[in-house]
Structures are given as structure tokens and as C-alpha cells.
Amino acid sequence: MSLKTLSEKVDKSKEVLQEALERFSGKIALAWTGGKDSTTTMHLVRDISGGRVPIPVLNIDTSVKFKEIYEFRDKLAKEWALDLRIERNDEAIKEITIAADKEECCLRLKAEVIARAIVKYGWEALITGLRRDEQPDRAQIDYFVPYDTPPHVRVQPILHFTEMDIWQYIKNNQVPYCSLYRKGYRSLGCEPCTRLGQAGRDERAGRDQSKEEIMKRLRAMGYF
């Protein structure tokens, strides 16, 4: 099925989310970074659920996010009455040099935390805001992807959205977003590994490119 209009794409995303919420009822959460994509995904969940987010929302705190992201996270969590679960790896934060080894950093501060949270809360599925066009190693992924460590399913309902689709959806639905985007950032990560976007460049050009080069390996570790 070819999804051409934003309306068709939204309908498909809602269809994926509805299936996920029914299949994994009581055992599913949504991963929210504070970025535009996962916020759009959360708004879609809210839209099909009567104006509320009826599942836990997982936020990974690496300790080095932009202060604007933390402020946005806390403000929206209050406004939308989110069941927000903030998780972090305090041991790793003390043991490693942040951003020195990108693979170790993402593994210990993100992937390990995601895995621990899934086990801790007994979740069988985790909704993420991944898009196929954002990064080459995401081009072939599907809406439902099983992971083994720990066993769970990743649900990716906005895979077919483009960057412009996201911003059109945000505009159409008055979805709140982090103030960093107004300063020129196009893709938000941890502060040491994120720079301003550049005209005519890839959406993730502001991300640390050594990390982008090992994205396939990071995804296999549980990174999203």
C-alpha cells in the first residue's frame, strides 16, 4: 500500500498503534526522548485514546541532555499527566568518560537502561518514534520487530513519516515541541554529540558522525 498523503500516513500509524495497544494490553510502554518524532508518536497515542496517554512513558536520562529537553520533558509530562518513568544508569555515569567512546557511551547510558527498564516493569512491547528516512540503517525495518535481549517487540508506527510530515502534523495538531528546534537543531541527542543543523545537509548531520557510522551495531544492542 502506497501512503501518499499525510492523512493516509496518520491513519496507518493509528492502525499500527491500535493493534499494538490491543496485542500488548497492560504490557506496553512508549519511549519518549523529548524530540519531535517521539512527541508526535505520543500525540498519536493520545489522540486514539480519548485525549490521554494510557500507557507508561519511558524517558532515558543520560545526564547530558540539553537543559531545554529536560525542561520540555517535565513541562509536557505535567500538562499531559503522563505516567513518566525516568531511568538512568548512575553506575555508568560515574565509570565512563561521557562521549569518549561513542559505542560504549550509547550502550551503557541508553541500550542497557532500556533493557533494564523492560525487565523491571515487565513490558512486552516498546513503542518508539523511528522513521525510515532519518537514517540509512532504518530504511528496511518494519512496524513490529522482535528483540531477544530482553525478549520484547519494538513497535514503530511512524516509519513512513518524513521530516516534513512530522512538522506538518505538529502544525496541524498544535503539538508542543522543544524550543531547540526554533534555534536551528533538526535532530536532538545528547548535548556533547549534537550540533546545529545545516542547510542542504542530511537531517542528522548535526549528530556525531562517528556514532552514525556504527548505528547498525548500536541498534543490535537495543539502541533506537
Contacts in CASP RR format, 6 or more apart in sequence:
PFRMAT RR
TARGET T0000
AUTHOR 0000-0000-0000
METHOD contacts of the structure
MODEL  1
MSLKTLSEKVDKSKEVLQEALERFSGKIALAWTGGKDSTTTMHLVRDISG
GRVPIPVLNIDTSVKFKEIYEFRDKLAKEWALDLRIERNDEAIKEITIAA
DKEECCLRLKAEVIARAIVKYGWEALITGLRRDEQPDRAQIDYFVPYDTP
PHVRVQPILHFTEMDIWQYIKNNQVPYCSLYRKGYRSLGCEPCTRLGQAG
RDERAGRDQSKEEIMKRLRAMGYF
1 12 0 8 1.000
3 9 0 8 1.000
3 12 0 8 1.000
3 160 0 8 1.000
6 165 0 8 1.000
6 168 0 8 1.000
6 169 0 8 1.000
6 172 0 8 1.000
9 158 0 8 1.000
9 160 0 8 1.000
9 161 0 8 1.000
9 165 0 8 1.000
10 44 0 8 1.000
10 169 0 8 1.000
12 157 0 8 1.000
12 160 0 8 1.000
13 41 0 8 1.000
13 44 0 8 1.000
13 157 0 8 1.000
13 158 0 8 1.000
13 160 0 8 1.000
13 161 0 8 1.000
14 44 0 8 1.000
14 47 0 8 1.000
14 48 0 8 1.000
14 157 0 8 1.000
16 143 0 8 1.000
16 144 0 8 1.000
16 155 0 8 1.000
16 156 0 8 1.000
16 157 0 8 1.000
17 44 0 8 1.000
17 45 0 8 1.000
17 48 0 8 1.000
17 127 0 8 1.000
17 155 0 8 1.000
17 157 0 8 1.000
18 48 0 8 1.000
20 28 0 8 1.000
20 125 0 8 1.000
20 127 0 8 1.000
20 144 0 8 1.000
20 155 0 8 1.000
20 157 0 8 1.000
21 28 0 8 1.000
21 45 0 8 1.000
21 48 0 8 1.000
21 49 0 8 1.000
21 54 0 8 1.000
21 55 0 8 1.000
23 125 0 8 1.000
24 123 0 8 1.000
24 124 0 8 1.000
24 125 0 8 1.000
24 153 0 8 1.000
24 155 0 8 1.000
26 55 0 8 1.000
27 122 0 8 1.000
27 123 0 8 1.000
27 124 0 8 1.000
27 125 0 8 1.000
28 55 0 8 1.000
28 123 0 8 1.000
28 124 0 8 1.000
28 125 0 8 1.000
28 126 0 8 1.000
28 127 0 8 1.000
28 155 0 8 1.000
29 55 0 8 1.000
29 56 0 8 1.000
29 57 0 8 1.000
29 58 0 8 1.000
29 85 0 8 1.000
29 117 0 8 1.000
29 121 0 8 1.000
29 123 0 8 1.000
29 125 0 8 1.000
29 126 0 8 1.000
29 127 0 8 1.000
30 38 0 8 1.000
30 41 0 8 1.000
30 42 0 8 1.000
30 45 0 8 1.000
30 53 0 8 1.000
30 55 0 8 1.000
30 56 0 8 1.000
30 57 0 8 1.000
30 58 0 8 1.000
30 126 0 8 1.000
30 127 0 8 1.000
30 128 0 8 1.000
31 38 0 8 1.000
31 57 0 8 1.000
31 58 0 8 1.000
31 59 0 8 1.000
31 60 0 8 1.000
31 114 0 8 1.000
31 126 0 8 1.000
31 127 0 8 1.000
31 128 0 8 1.000
31 129 0 8 1.000
31 224 0 8 1.000
32 38 0 8 1.000
32 39 0 8 1.000
32 41 0 8 1.000
32 42 0 8 1.000
32 57 0 8 1.000
32 58 0 8 1.000
32 59 0 8 1.000
32 73 0 8 1.000
32 84 0 8 1.000
33 59 0 8 1.000
33 60 0 8 1.000
33 69 0 8 1.000
33 188 0 8 1.000
33 189 0 8 1.000
34 59 0 8 1.000
34 69 0 8 1.000
34 72 0 8 1.000
34 73 0 8 1.000
34 76 0 8 1.000
34 178 0 8 1.000
34 188 0 8 1.000
35 69 0 8 1.000
35 177 0 8 1.000
35 178 0 8 1.000
35 188 0 8 1.000
36 166 0 8 1.000
36 167 0 8 1.000
36 170 0 8 1.000
36 177 0 8 1.000
36 178 0 8 1.000
36 181 0 8 1.000
36 188 0 8 1.000
37 129 0 8 1.000
37 130 0 8 1.000
37 131 0 8 1.000
37 134 0 8 1.000
37 158 0 8 1.000
37 161 0 8 1.000
37 166 0 8 1.000
38 128 0 8 1.000
38 129 0 8 1.000
39 76 0 8 1.000
39 170 0 8 1.000
39 175 0 8 1.000
39 176 0 8 1.000
39 177 0 8 1.000
39 178 0 8 1.000
40 129 0 8 1.000
40 158 0 8 1.000
40 161 0 8 1.000
40 166 0 8 1.000
40 169 0 8 1.000
40 170 0 8 1.000
40 175 0 8 1.000
41 127 0 8 1.000
41 128 0 8 1.000
41 129 0 8 1.000
41 157 0 8 1.000
41 158 0 8 1.000
42 53 0 8 1.000
42 57 0 8 1.000
42 80 0 8 1.000
43 169 0 8 1.000
43 173 0 8 1.000
43 175 0 8 1.000
44 157 0 8 1.000
44 158 0 8 1.000
45 53 0 8 1.000
45 54 0 8 1.000
45 55 0 8 1.000
45 127 0 8 1.000
46 52 0 8 1.000
46 53 0 8 1.000
46 80 0 8 1.000
47 173 0 8 1.000
52 80 0 8 1.000
52 81 0 8 1.000
53 80 0 8 1.000
53 81 0 8 1.000
53 82 0 8 1.000
53 83 0 8 1.000
55 83 0 8 1.000
55 127 0 8 1.000
56 83 0 8 1.000
56 84 0 8 1.000
56 85 0 8 1.000
56 121 0 8 1.000
56 123 0 8 1.000
57 77 0 8 1.000
57 82 0 8 1.000
57 83 0 8 1.000
57 84 0 8 1.000
57 85 0 8 1.000
58 85 0 8 1.000
58 87 0 8 1.000
58 114 0 8 1.000
58 117 0 8 1.000
58 126 0 8 1.000
59 73 0 8 1.000
59 84 0 8 1.000
59 85 0 8 1.000
59 86 0 8 1.000
59 87 0 8 1.000
60 87 0 8 1.000
60 88 0 8 1.000
60 109 0 8 1.000
60 110 0 8 1.000
60 113 0 8 1.000
60 114 0 8 1.000
61 86 0 8 1.000
61 87 0 8 1.000
61 88 0 8 1.000
62 88 0 8 1.000
62 93 0 8 1.000
62 98 0 8 1.000
62 109 0 8 1.000
62 110 0 8 1.000
62 190 0 8 1.000
63 88 0 8 1.000
63 93 0 8 1.000
63 98 0 8 1.000
63 109 0 8 1.000
64 98 0 8 1.000
64 99 0 8 1.000
64 190 0 8 1.000
64 191 0 8 1.000
64 192 0 8 1.000
65 189 0 8 1.000
65 190 0 8 1.000
65 191 0 8 1.000
66 178 0 8 1.000
66 180 0 8 1.000
66 188 0 8 1.000
66 189 0 8 1.000
66 191 0 8 1.000
66 194 0 8 1.000
68 178 0 8 1.000
68 179 0 8 1.000
68 180 0 8 1.000
69 178 0 8 1.000
69 180 0 8 1.000
69 188 0 8 1.000
69 189 0 8 1.000
72 176 0 8 1.000
72 177 0 8 1.000
72 178 0 8 1.000
72 179 0 8 1.000
73 84 0 8 1.000
75 176 0 8 1.000
76 82 0 8 1.000
76 176 0 8 1.000
77 84 0 8 1.000
79 176 0 8 1.000
85 117 0 8 1.000
85 121 0 8 1.000
87 113 0 8 1.000
87 116 0 8 1.000
87 117 0 8 1.000
87 120 0 8 1.000
88 109 0 8 1.000
88 113 0 8 1.000
89 108 0 8 1.000
89 109 0 8 1.000
89 112 0 8 1.000
89 113 0 8 1.000
89 116 0 8 1.000
92 108 0 8 1.000
92 109 0 8 1.000
92 112 0 8 1.000
93 109 0 8 1.000
95 108 0 8 1.000
96 104 0 8 1.000
96 105 0 8 1.000
96 108 0 8 1.000
96 109 0 8 1.000
98 105 0 8 1.000
98 109 0 8 1.000
98 190 0 8 1.000
98 192 0 8 1.000
99 105 0 8 1.000
99 190 0 8 1.000
99 192 0 8 1.000
99 193 0 8 1.000
99 208 0 8 1.000
102 193 0 8 1.000
102 208 0 8 1.000
102 210 0 8 1.000
102 211 0 8 1.000
102 214 0 8 1.000
103 211 0 8 1.000
103 214 0 8 1.000
103 217 0 8 1.000
103 218 0 8 1.000
106 211 0 8 1.000
106 218 0 8 1.000
106 221 0 8 1.000
106 223 0 8 1.000
107 218 0 8 1.000
107 221 0 8 1.000
107 223 0 8 1.000
109 190 0 8 1.000
110 223 0 8 1.000
111 218 0 8 1.000
111 221 0 8 1.000
111 222 0 8 1.000
111 223 0 8 1.000
114 126 0 8 1.000
114 222 0 8 1.000
114 223 0 8 1.000
114 224 0 8 1.000
115 149 0 8 1.000
115 150 0 8 1.000
115 222 0 8 1.000
117 123 0 8 1.000
118 126 0 8 1.000
118 150 0 8 1.000
118 152 0 8 1.000
119 150 0 8 1.000
123 152 0 8 1.000
124 151 0 8 1.000
124 152 0 8 1.000
124 153 0 8 1.000
125 152 0 8 1.000
125 153 0 8 1.000
125 154 0 8 1.000
125 155 0 8 1.000
126 152 0 8 1.000
126 153 0 8 1.000
126 154 0 8 1.000
126 155 0 8 1.000
127 155 0 8 1.000
127 156 0 8 1.000
127 157 0 8 1.000
128 154 0 8 1.000
128 155 0 8 1.000
128 156 0 8 1.000
128 224 0 8 1.000
129 156 0 8 1.000
129 157 0 8 1.000
129 158 0 8 1.000
129 224 0 8 1.000
130 138 0 8 1.000
130 141 0 8 1.000
130 156 0 8 1.000
130 158 0 8 1.000
130 159 0 8 1.000
130 224 0 8 1.000
131 138 0 8 1.000
131 158 0 8 1.000
131 159 0 8 1.000
131 160 0 8 1.000
131 161 0 8 1.000
131 162 0 8 1.000
131 163 0 8 1.000
131 166 0 8 1.000
132 138 0 8 1.000
132 139 0 8 1.000
132 140 0 8 1.000
132 141 0 8 1.000
132 159 0 8 1.000
132 160 0 8 1.000
133 139 0 8 1.000
133 162 0 8 1.000
133 163 0 8 1.000
134 163 0 8 1.000
134 187 0 8 1.000
134 203 0 8 1.000
134 204 0 8 1.000
135 204 0 8 1.000
135 212 0 8 1.000
135 215 0 8 1.000
136 215 0 8 1.000
137 215 0 8 1.000
137 216 0 8 1.000
137 219 0 8 1.000
138 159 0 8 1.000
138 215 0 8 1.000
138 219 0 8 1.000
141 156 0 8 1.000
141 159 0 8 1.000
142 156 0 8 1.000
142 159 0 8 1.000
143 155 0 8 1.000
143 156 0 8 1.000
143 157 0 8 1.000
143 159 0 8 1.000
144 153 0 8 1.000
144 154 0 8 1.000
144 155 0 8 1.000
144 156 0 8 1.000
145 153 0 8 1.000
145 154 0 8 1.000
145 156 0 8 1.000
146 152 0 8 1.000
146 153 0 8 1.000
146 154 0 8 1.000
147 153 0 8 1.000
147 154 0 8 1.000
147 222 0 8 1.000
149 222 0 8 1.000
154 224 0 8 1.000
158 166 0 8 1.000
161 169 0 8 1.000
163 186 0 8 1.000
163 203 0 8 1.000
169 175 0 8 1.000
170 177 0 8 1.000
178 188 0 8 1.000
180 188 0 8 1.000
181 188 0 8 1.000
183 196 0 8 1.000
184 196 0 8 1.000
184 197 0 8 1.000
185 194 0 8 1.000
185 196 0 8 1.000
185 197 0 8 1.000
185 206 0 8 1.000
186 197 0 8 1.000
186 203 0 8 1.000
186 204 0 8 1.000
186 205 0 8 1.000
186 206 0 8 1.000
187 194 0 8 1.000
187 197 0 8 1.000
187 203 0 8 1.000
187 204 0 8 1.000
187 206 0 8 1.000
187 207 0 8 1.000
188 194 0 8 1.000
189 207 0 8 1.000
192 208 0 8 1.000
193 207 0 8 1.000
193 208 0 8 1.000
193 211 0 8 1.000
194 206 0 8 1.000
194 207 0 8 1.000
194 208 0 8 1.000
195 206 0 8 1.000
195 207 0 8 1.000
196 206 0 8 1.000
197 205 0 8 1.000
197 206 0 8 1.000
198 205 0 8 1.000
198 206 0 8 1.000
204 212 0 8 1.000
211 218 0 8 1.000
215 223 0 8 1.000
END
